[in-house]
Amino acid sequence: MTRPARWLLMAGHVPPDARGGGIVRYTVELARALHRRDDVELHLLTSPEAAGPLAELAGSEERVVVLPKVPDPALPSVERYLMGRRLGAHFDVVQGAKHLLPRGVAARTALTVHDMLLFDRPADFPLPKRVLLRQPYAASLRQADALLCVSAATRDRLVGWSPALVGRISVVHSATSPRLLATVPSPAAAVAGRPFALVVGDPSPRKNLSVVVSAWHRVVQQRPDAVLALVGPPAWGAEAYGPHHAELVASGHVVQLIGVDDGTLRWCYENATVVLAPSLAEGFGLPAVEALDLGAPLVTSLDPALVEVSGDAADHLPAGDVSGWAETILRHLSGGVVRTAAPRRPRSWDDVAAETVEAVLRRPAGQ
């Protein structure tokens, strides 16, 4: 192909302000990086509300395809079952960035696989999402010409789910947002001036906050000056904080920071005594990567994805070992662990885009 590939990135889940959790960040940063490439002509599929604000990601409003205005619960069905005919043969590549591809689209298809949690831990999701999304997700996985797993751990789970897909899979690690790396740090008043540990993520059961909170109940008996900062989005489903959460919040030993901006998040990473990633199951583990890229000491569970992305740069503990987490946190608080002298060189989103393009375009459609 001598001309740039006409590449449609599905971004219907990205809000007008382009802010959100890990999959939103992935979509936005990949769009920026693909737009910088000479071999890609980027187009975006967006919601009606986001079409204008997100046009700058693709370079112009002419490169934005707008979804019909429908209630949010109906959006997966529209993307999966109605968009293929509309998209026709206008694009060389259609990439789903979150679970879905349009059925019957006349293009090479790629699907980013962030995790297999809808199949591995369905009870973590609200009933409507389980009912409306699992089957279209499964069909999209089987349809895709190229499957882009964000970690080898996710690749292994996907192959375990369907061994027949192994020949279509490539591993393309994600990266820290360049905006987070470039932003000016802004202190979080709730923890400034106090030694604190940091957890970044939502309070869903798989994030395993209950173990860290239980460990923290032991920590403050020896370090009453310390505080645990929980940074993340509002809860979107079941929550699991453990039995000591309300008591520790009331005493000021646990602080919840919801919806912080990049400047505050960077300051938290750079000033935390230790960052904790206790999750039971991750597809990639972006907070672990962000912590290391910003030079923070890190402790993770033994989840395969977290171990993969952090390696020897972090301590790893069994997810349910409350005593072990408490002892390790106290060791960090006592100065027994030296902060990394300088952050590591971060992986760039240009690297992510280059590996994505190679994985998608090297394999003929239909194989």
N, C-alpha and C positions, 0 to 999 in steps of 0.2 A: 504494500500500500504506500504510494508515493505522497499522497495528500495526507493531512492530519486526519486521524480517526475521529469521526463525529461520535462523541462519547456522552451519553446521557447518564447522569448520576441522580438516583432517586433520593430526594431530600424532603419528602412530604412531612417528615417528623421534625424538621428543623423550624423553630419558631422565628418570627420576624427579627428578634434581636440576636439570633444566632447563638444564644446561650442555652446551656443545658448540661446533661450528664455526659458520660463517656461516649455514647454512640453519636450524640449531637456534635461533640467536639471532633470525633473521628471524621464525620461527614464534612464539616466545615473546613477542617485543615486539609483533608484530602482534596476537596474542591479547589482550594487555593493553590495547592501544589500541582494538581493536574492542569489548571489554567496557566501556570507558568511554563508548561512544556510546549515545545514547538510541534511535537508529533500528535498532539491532542487538541481537538476543538471541543471545549467543554460546554455542555448544556446541562441544565438542572430541571428536575421535576419538583415543583413546590406547591404548597397550599396557596389559595388565593391571597390570604393575608400576608404571606411571606414573599410573594412574587417580586414586588418592588424592592423591598429591603435587601433581598438576597441576590438581586441581579448583578451586583458588583462582583460577586464570586465568580460569575461566568463571563463578565466583561460587558454585558449589555442585556437589556430586557428582551431583545430578539432571541436570546439563547435560553429563555425560560419557558418551560411548558407548565401550564397551570392546571392543577387537578380540579375537578368539579367541587363545588362547595357542598360538603356533606357532613353530618355529625361525626365526631371522632370515632365512635365505635364502628361506623360503616367504612372508614377509610381503608382498612386492609382489603376488604372485598373489592372496593373500587380499584385499588392499585393492582390487585391480582387478576381480577376477572374482566375489567372493563377497559383497561388502558392499552392492552396489546394491539387491538385493532386500530385505535387512534394513533398510536406511535408508528404503526405500519413499518415501512422500510426506510424511515427517515434517518436512522442512526446505525452506525457500525457496531457500537457496543452499548448495551444497557446494563448498568451496574446497580444492583440493590445493595443499599448500605445498611438496611435493617430488616432482616427476615424475609423479604418478599421480592419476587420478580413478576412482571406482567406475563400472563399466560399467552402463548401464541405470538409473541413479538418476533418480527423478522429481523433479528440482529444477533450478534454474538452476545451471550449473556454471562454475567459474572455476579456472584453473590458473596458478600463479606459475611463470614461466620464468626460472630463475636463470642458465642458460647452455645451450649446445647441444653441450657437450663430449662427450657420449656418441656424437654423430654426427661431430663435427669431429676428436676425438682419442680414438677408442675404445681404442687401445692403452694409454692411461694407466690404464685400469680393469682390475681383475681379471676373468678370463674369466667366472666366474659372474655378475658384474654385467652384463657385456656381453650374455650370453646371455639372462638372465632379465629385464632391465629395458628394453632398447632398444625392443623391439616394443610393450610396454605403454605406454612413454613416448610413442612415436609415435602410438599410438591415442588416448591421453589428450589430446595436443595437438590432434588432429583433432576430438575430441569437444567440447572446451571451448567454452562460449558466450562466455567472456571469457578472453583470454590477457593476463596481467599481466607484462610484461617489466621486469626491474629496471634496464635501461639501453636507450638507443637502439641501442647496439652489439649487444646481444642481440636486439632487435627486428629489426635488419637481418639477422642470421644466421638468425633464424627465418623471415623472409620469403624469404631465399635458399633455405632448405630446402623451403618450401612457400608459394609466392606466393598461393595461394588463401586463406590465413589472414589476410591483411593487414587485412581489415575488422573482425576480432575483437580486434585487438591494441591495448593501451594501454601506455604507458611509465610506470611508477611506481617512482621511485628509492627505494632503501632508506635507512636512517639509522643513525647510531651508537647503540649501546645507551645509554639514559639511565643505566643502572647503572654503565657504564664512566665516563660523564661525571660522575657524582655520587660515585663511590667515593673513599675516602681513599688517596692514593698510598702504595705500600709498596716501598721500595728493593729492587732485585735485587742481592743481595750479590756475585754473580759478576762484575758489571760496575761496581758503585758505586765512585766515585772515579777511574774511567778514562774517557777519551774513547771513545765507542763509536758504531758504526752499527747500525741495527736492521732486521731483516727479519722480518715476521710472516707465517707461512703454513706449509703442509706441505712436505715435500721431494720432491713428485712432479715429474716432468720438466717439466711446463708451467710450474712456478713459477720455473724458470731459475736456481736457486741456484748452479749450476755456474759461471755467468758472474760472479756476485758474488764467489764464493769465489776464483775465479781472479784477479779484480781485487784482492781483498784480499791475495793473495799478493804483489802488487806494492806495495800500500799499505804493508804492514808493513816493507818494506825502507826506507821513508822515515819511517814513524811506528811504531816498534816498541812504543810505549806504548799503541797503539790496539787495540781488540777489536771483533770482529763478533759481535753477539748474534742468534742464530736462535731465534725464539720461535714455537712452534706445537704442534699435536697430534702424537701418535705417527704414524709412517708407516702408511698404509693400503694402499699398493700399491708400485709401482716407485719407487725413490729415485734422485736424480741430484744428487750433491754436487760432482762434478768431481774431478780428480786431486790437488788440493792439500788436500783437506778433512782427511784423517787427520793430516797433518803440522801443519796449523794448529791443530787441536784439541789435539794433543799439546803444542804450544808455548804453549797458552793464548791464542792470538790469535783463535780462534773458540770461542764458548761456546754451547751449545745449552740452551735453557730450555724444557722440555716441561710442558704443563699448568699454566701460571701462572694465578693468579687475576686478577680485574679490577684490584685495587689495584696489583699488580706490573706488569701490562700498561700501566696508565695511567702509572706512574712511568717505564717504559721509553720510552713515547712522549714524555713531557715532558722527559726528560733525554738522549735520544739526540742526538748531534751532527747526524745526518741519518737519515731513514727511507728505505729502499730498497724499491721495488716493481718487480722486474725481469721480471715474468711474461710468458710468451709468449702467453697467452690467459686472459682473465677474462670473467666474465659481468657483474660489477659492480665489484669491487675495494674491498671493505670496509676493509682495512687502510689504503689510501690516504685514504679518507674519515675514518677514525678519526684518522690522523696530522694531517690538516689541522684537524679539529675540536678537537684538543688543542694546536694551535700548533706542530707540528713541521715543520722543513724537510723537503721530500719530493723524491725523484727517482724517476721511473717510466720504464718502457719506453714504446714507441710503441703498445702495445696500445690499440685504439680505446676500450674501456671505461675503462681507466685514464686516458687522456687526457680522456675525457668527464667523469669525476667530479672530476678535479683541475684541469683547464684551465690558466690562467695562474699558478695558485698553486704549481705544481711545475715542475721541470726534466724534460725528456723526452729519452731516449736510445735509440738502436737497441738491441734486446735482446741482440744478439751482440757489441757493441762493448766488449771487455774493457778496452782502453786508455782509452776514453771514460769508462767507469764508474770506473776507477781514478783518472783525473785529476779527475773531478767529486767523488769522495769526498775526495781530498786537499785540494781547494779548500775543502770544508766543514770538514775537520779543522784547516785552517790559519787558520780565522776569516774566510775570504773570502766567506762567506755569512752574513747577519744573520738570526737567528731571528725569526719573526713576533712583532711586539710583543704581540699578543693573539690567541687563537684566534678563528676566525670563528664566527658564530652558527650552531649546528648545526641541521640539518633535524630536525623532531620526528617521532616515530612517530604522533602524532595526525595530522600531515600525510599520512603514508603511509596510514593507515587511511581518512582522508577521500577520498583519491584512489582507493583501492581500492574503496570502497563506490560511489563515483560511476561508476567504470568498469564494475562488475559489474551494478549495478541500472539503469543507463540503457539497456541493450540487452536487448530481449526474448529469452527462451530460444529456442534453435533457429535463431537468425540468425547 
